[in-house]
Amino acid sequence: MKRRQKRRLNRRPKKRQKNRQKRRPNRTFVYSFEYEAREISKDLKIPLEKVEHIIKNELNL
């Protein structure tokens, strides 16, 4: 076995990055609310901004 190969085998494995979702909030959660807001605004014929505002107030975001 060559010296270089031995060295490669003895090296520690690279550390893998931790789950990215822990670092940033889950975007699918936000997208689902945007979709719901659009559906509600269509059904009630209210502008989308008002619906989003109401949802954000309810969630205290």
Beta strands, then each sheet from edge to edge (+ up, - down):
end
